[in-house]
Amino acid sequence: MKFVVLDYYRAKRGYMARYTGPKHRLARREGINILDKNSASLKRRLNIPPGEHGRKRHRRLSDYGLQLREKQKVKATYGILEKQFKRLINSASLKKGDTGEILMSLLETRLDNIVYRLGFAKTRAMARQLVSHRHVFVNGKKVNIPSYTVKIDDVISLSSKIKESTNVLKILEEKNNEMLPFLERKGDIGKLVKSPKKEDLQVPFNLQLIIEYYSR
């Protein structure tokens, strides 16, 4: 897979590389819609692995293989790499409670994901770009770290400059955005009102397999 670190200085400060290959190929490889788009053709193709002989690949996976694929699905969906994901796993395992649910909460409260869930961006990739380009405020302060953990009662807003963008303005004006139970939004201001729970989401991953993978 293709990854690139944005520049030397960001790499030196510990920034993660990002995947730059074709997203459709990654979606088909993991068998999950990571594109945040819905189309009949995409849904049909998700069950066909990429490559010339994709339709012929129906090998039964081992327990390890199943665990690995679930892990890769999560990383592809949220746009994070192994080192960062492993830190989240370690953090979740140190807390009291359901490790899988805690892990989902840590993923869902990333700033880039919250921006996406609030409907300020069409995709997580777009949300990540908004954050990185310093267009997102948390409690009135600019935050340009996509992995920043949003806390309960934190208020999320966009810069006045980006709200003048035609694309962003169109997104903000859409009326069909249903908020998840842990979020509130009024116009171009959003808020995390409680910790995300598994029942608040349609979790497309087997969290137990992921925990088992890192427990080996």
KOLDREN-196433 format. One record per residue (C-alpha): residue number from 1; x, y, z. Coordinates in nm, 2 decimals, decimal comma. Each point is the difference from the previous one (the first is absolute). Example, Ala and Ser with C-alpha at 12.3 -4.5 7.8 and 13.67 -1.06 7.14 Angstrom:
+-----+--------+--------+--------+
!   n !      X !      Y !      Z !
+-----+--------+--------+--------+
!   1 !   1,23 !  -0,45 !   0,78 !
!   2 !   0,14 !   0,34 !  -0,07 !
+-----+--------+--------+--------+
REM end
This chain:
+-----+--------+--------+--------+
!   n !      X !      Y !      Z !
+-----+--------+--------+--------+
!   1 !   0,00 !   0,00 !   0,00 !
!   2 !   0,11 !   0,36 !  -0,07 !
!   3 !   0,08 !   0,22 !   0,30 !
!   4 !   0,19 !   0,33 !   0,01 !
!   5 !   0,11 !   0,22 !   0,29 !
!   6 !  -0,09 !   0,36 !  -0,08 !
!   7 !   0,34 !   0,15 !   0,05 !
!   8 !   0,32 !  -0,04 !   0,20 !
!   9 !  -0,08 !   0,23 !   0,29 !
!  10 !  -0,34 !  -0,14 !   0,05 !
!  11 !   0,15 !  -0,35 !   0,00 !
!  12 !   0,26 !   0,10 !   0,25 !
!  13 !  -0,28 !   0,13 !   0,24 !
!  14 !  -0,16 !  -0,34 !  -0,02 !
!  15 !  -0,28 !   0,06 !  -0,25 !
!  16 !  -0,15 !  -0,31 !  -0,16 !
!  17 !   0,03 !  -0,09 !  -0,37 !
!  18 !  -0,31 !   0,00 !  -0,20 !
!  19 !  -0,14 !  -0,25 !  -0,25 !
!  20 !   0,01 !   0,14 !  -0,36 !
!  21 !  -0,10 !  -0,29 !  -0,21 !
!  22 !  -0,34 !  -0,05 !  -0,16 !
!  23 !  -0,28 !   0,00 !   0,27 !
!  24 !  -0,23 !  -0,23 !  -0,20 !
!  25 !   0,27 !  -0,27 !  -0,01 !
!  26 !   0,05 !   0,03 !   0,38 !
!  27 !  -0,38 !  -0,02 !   0,05 !
!  28 !  -0,03 !  -0,32 !  -0,21 !
!  29 !   0,30 !  -0,16 !   0,17 !
!  30 !  -0,16 !   0,05 !   0,34 !
!  31 !  -0,35 !  -0,07 !  -0,12 !
!  32 !  -0,14 !   0,32 !   0,17 !
!  33 !  -0,11 !   0,34 !  -0,12 !
!  34 !   0,27 !   0,24 !   0,12 !
!  35 !  -0,09 !   0,26 !  -0,27 !
!  36 !  -0,29 !   0,15 !   0,19 !
!  37 !  -0,20 !  -0,03 !  -0,32 !
!  38 !  -0,29 !  -0,22 !  -0,10 !
!  39 !  -0,05 !  -0,14 !  -0,35 !
!  40 !  -0,14 !  -0,32 !  -0,13 !
!  41 !   0,32 !  -0,08 !  -0,20 !
!  42 !   0,22 !   0,05 !   0,30 !
!  43 !  -0,21 !  -0,23 !   0,22 !
!  44 !   0,02 !  -0,27 !  -0,27 !
!  45 !   0,37 !   0,03 !  -0,03 !
!  46 !   0,08 !   0,00 !   0,38 !
!  47 !  -0,01 !  -0,38 !   0,02 !
!  48 !   0,24 !  -0,04 !  -0,30 !
!  49 !   0,36 !   0,03 !   0,10 !
!  50 !   0,22 !   0,23 !  -0,22 !
!  51 !   0,21 !  -0,15 !  -0,27 !
!  52 !  -0,05 !  -0,19 !  -0,32 !
!  53 !  -0,10 !  -0,32 !   0,17 !
!  54 !  -0,20 !   0,16 !   0,29 !
!  55 !  -0,32 !  -0,20 !  -0,07 !
!  56 !   0,19 !  -0,33 !   0,05 !
!  57 !   0,15 !   0,08 !   0,34 !
!  58 !  -0,22 !  -0,17 !   0,26 !
!  59 !   0,26 !  -0,16 !   0,23 !
!  60 !  -0,12 !  -0,07 !   0,35 !
!  61 !   0,19 !   0,22 !   0,24 !
!  62 !   0,17 !  -0,13 !   0,32 !
!  63 !  -0,09 !   0,15 !   0,34 !
!  64 !   0,30 !   0,22 !  -0,03 !
!  65 !  -0,10 !   0,11 !  -0,35 !
!  66 !  -0,35 !   0,09 !   0,12 !
!  67 !   0,14 !   0,21 !   0,28 !
!  68 !   0,24 !   0,17 !  -0,23 !
!  69 !  -0,27 !   0,09 !  -0,25 !
!  70 !  -0,22 !   0,15 !   0,27 !
!  71 !   0,29 !   0,21 !   0,12 !
!  72 !   0,08 !   0,12 !  -0,35 !
!  73 !  -0,37 !   0,10 !  -0,06 !
!  74 !   0,01 !   0,23 !   0,30 !
!  75 !   0,33 !   0,16 !  -0,10 !
!  76 !  -0,13 !   0,05 !  -0,36 !
!  77 !  -0,33 !   0,15 !   0,12 !
!  78 !   0,15 !   0,25 !   0,24 !
!  79 !   0,31 !   0,07 !  -0,21 !
!  80 !   0,26 !  -0,09 !   0,26 !
!  81 !   0,31 !  -0,21 !  -0,01 !
!  82 !   0,13 !  -0,28 !   0,22 !
!  83 !   0,21 !   0,20 !   0,25 !
!  84 !  -0,28 !   0,24 !   0,07 !
!  85 !  -0,26 !  -0,28 !   0,02 !
!  86 !   0,21 !  -0,21 !   0,24 !
!  87 !   0,02 !   0,30 !   0,23 !
!  88 !  -0,38 !   0,02 !   0,01 !
!  89 !  -0,02 !  -0,38 !   0,07 !
!  90 !   0,25 !   0,04 !   0,29 !
!  91 !  -0,19 !   0,30 !   0,14 !
!  92 !  -0,34 !  -0,19 !  -0,03 !
!  93 !   0,14 !  -0,31 !   0,18 !
!  94 !   0,12 !   0,21 !   0,29 !
!  95 !  -0,35 !   0,14 !   0,08 !
!  96 !  -0,26 !  -0,18 !   0,20 !
!  97 !  -0,30 !  -0,12 !  -0,20 !
!  98 !  -0,07 !  -0,16 !  -0,34 !
!  99 !   0,32 !   0,03 !  -0,19 !
! 100 !  -0,17 !  -0,02 !  -0,34 !
! 101 !  -0,25 !   0,28 !   0,09 !
! 102 !   0,28 !   0,21 !   0,15 !
! 103 !   0,20 !  -0,04 !  -0,33 !
! 104 !  -0,30 !   0,11 !  -0,21 !
! 105 !  -0,04 !   0,30 !   0,23 !
! 106 !   0,36 !   0,10 !  -0,05 !
! 107 !  -0,04 !  -0,04 !  -0,38 !
! 108 !  -0,32 !   0,19 !  -0,01 !
! 109 !   0,12 !   0,29 !   0,21 !
! 110 !   0,30 !   0,08 !  -0,23 !
! 111 !  -0,05 !   0,36 !  -0,12 !
! 112 !   0,00 !  -0,09 !  -0,37 !
! 113 !  -0,27 !  -0,26 !   0,06 !
! 114 !  -0,21 !   0,24 !   0,21 !
! 115 !   0,02 !   0,26 !  -0,28 !
! 116 !  -0,12 !  -0,27 !  -0,24 !
! 117 !  -0,28 !  -0,13 !   0,23 !
! 118 !  -0,13 !   0,36 !   0,06 !
! 119 !  -0,05 !   0,03 !  -0,38 !
! 120 !   0,26 !   0,27 !  -0,04 !
! 121 !   0,18 !  -0,22 !  -0,27 !
! 122 !  -0,12 !  -0,26 !  -0,25 !
! 123 !   0,28 !  -0,24 !   0,08 !
! 124 !   0,25 !  -0,07 !   0,28 !
! 125 !   0,27 !   0,09 !  -0,25 !
! 126 !  -0,16 !   0,34 !  -0,05 !
! 127 !  -0,04 !   0,04 !   0,37 !
! 128 !   0,36 !  -0,08 !   0,06 !
! 129 !   0,10 !   0,26 !  -0,25 !
! 130 !  -0,21 !   0,26 !   0,16 !
! 131 !   0,17 !  -0,07 !   0,33 !
! 132 !   0,35 !  -0,01 !  -0,14 !
! 133 !  -0,05 !   0,33 !  -0,18 !
! 134 !  -0,10 !   0,17 !   0,32 !
! 135 !  -0,37 !   0,06 !  -0,08 !
! 136 !  -0,14 !  -0,17 !   0,31 !
! 137 !  -0,04 !   0,14 !   0,35 !
! 138 !  -0,04 !  -0,18 !   0,33 !
! 139 !  -0,15 !   0,23 !   0,27 !
! 140 !   0,10 !   0,30 !  -0,21 !
! 141 !   0,36 !  -0,11 !  -0,05 !
! 142 !   0,15 !  -0,12 !  -0,33 !
! 143 !   0,10 !  -0,37 !   0,01 !
! 144 !   0,19 !  -0,15 !  -0,30 !
! 145 !   0,05 !  -0,35 !   0,14 !
! 146 !  -0,24 !  -0,25 !  -0,16 !
! 147 !   0,06 !  -0,25 !   0,28 !
! 148 !  -0,08 !   0,25 !   0,28 !
! 149 !  -0,25 !  -0,16 !   0,24 !
! 150 !  -0,32 !   0,20 !   0,04 !
! 151 !  -0,14 !   0,00 !   0,35 !
! 152 !  -0,35 !   0,02 !   0,13 !
! 153 !  -0,15 !   0,35 !  -0,03 !
! 154 !   0,27 !   0,11 !  -0,25 !
! 155 !  -0,14 !   0,24 !  -0,26 !
! 156 !   0,11 !  -0,05 !  -0,36 !
! 157 !  -0,02 !   0,28 !  -0,26 !
! 158 !   0,14 !   0,10 !  -0,33 !
! 159 !   0,21 !   0,30 !  -0,10 !
! 160 !  -0,19 !   0,29 !  -0,17 !
! 161 !   0,24 !  -0,03 !  -0,29 !
! 162 !  -0,09 !  -0,37 !  -0,08 !
! 163 !  -0,37 !   0,07 !   0,04 !
! 164 !   0,02 !   0,23 !  -0,30 !
! 165 !   0,11 !  -0,30 !  -0,21 !
! 166 !  -0,28 !  -0,10 !  -0,24 !
! 167 !   0,05 !  -0,37 !   0,07 !
! 168 !  -0,01 !   0,04 !   0,38 !
! 169 !  -0,29 !   0,24 !  -0,01 !
! 170 !  -0,20 !  -0,25 !  -0,21 !
! 171 !   0,08 !  -0,28 !   0,25 !
! 172 !  -0,10 !   0,21 !   0,30 !
! 173 !  -0,34 !   0,09 !  -0,17 !
! 174 !  -0,10 !  -0,36 !  -0,05 !
! 175 !  -0,30 !  -0,09 !   0,21 !
! 176 !   0,02 !  -0,38 !   0,00 !
! 177 !   0,28 !  -0,04 !   0,26 !
! 178 !  -0,13 !  -0,21 !   0,29 !
! 179 !   0,22 !   0,04 !   0,30 !
! 180 !   0,13 !  -0,30 !   0,20 !
! 181 !  -0,12 !  -0,01 !   0,36 !
! 182 !   0,33 !   0,12 !   0,14 !
! 183 !   0,01 !   0,32 !  -0,21 !
! 184 !  -0,20 !   0,32 !  -0,03 !
! 185 !   0,02 !   0,25 !  -0,28 !
! 186 !  -0,16 !   0,34 !  -0,05 !
! 187 !   0,09 !   0,16 !  -0,33 !
! 188 !   0,38 !   0,00 !  -0,04 !
! 189 !   0,07 !  -0,08 !   0,37 !
! 190 !   0,02 !  -0,35 !   0,14 !
! 191 !   0,05 !  -0,15 !   0,34 !
! 192 !   0,09 !  -0,34 !   0,15 !
! 193 !  -0,26 !  -0,06 !   0,27 !
! 194 !   0,09 !  -0,35 !   0,12 !
! 195 !   0,25 !  -0,28 !  -0,05 !
! 196 !  -0,09 !  -0,21 !  -0,31 !
! 197 !  -0,14 !  -0,35 !   0,07 !
! 198 !  -0,02 !  -0,30 !  -0,22 !
! 199 !  -0,38 !   0,02 !  -0,01 !
! 200 !   0,03 !   0,36 !  -0,14 !
! 201 !   0,17 !  -0,14 !  -0,31 !
! 202 !  -0,03 !  -0,27 !  -0,26 !
! 203 !   0,34 !  -0,14 !   0,07 !
! 204 !   0,12 !  -0,18 !  -0,32 !
! 205 !   0,29 !  -0,17 !   0,17 !
! 206 !   0,04 !  -0,30 !   0,23 !
! 207 !   0,17 !   0,18 !   0,29 !
! 208 !   0,07 !  -0,33 !   0,18 !
! 209 !   0,21 !  -0,13 !  -0,28 !
! 210 !   0,20 !   0,32 !   0,00 !
! 211 !   0,06 !  -0,02 !   0,38 !
! 212 !   0,10 !  -0,37 !  -0,04 !
! 213 !   0,25 !   0,10 !  -0,28 !
! 214 !   0,19 !   0,23 !   0,24 !
! 215 !  -0,03 !  -0,24 !   0,29 !
! 216 !   0,22 !  -0,27 !  -0,17 !
+-----+--------+--------+--------+
REM end
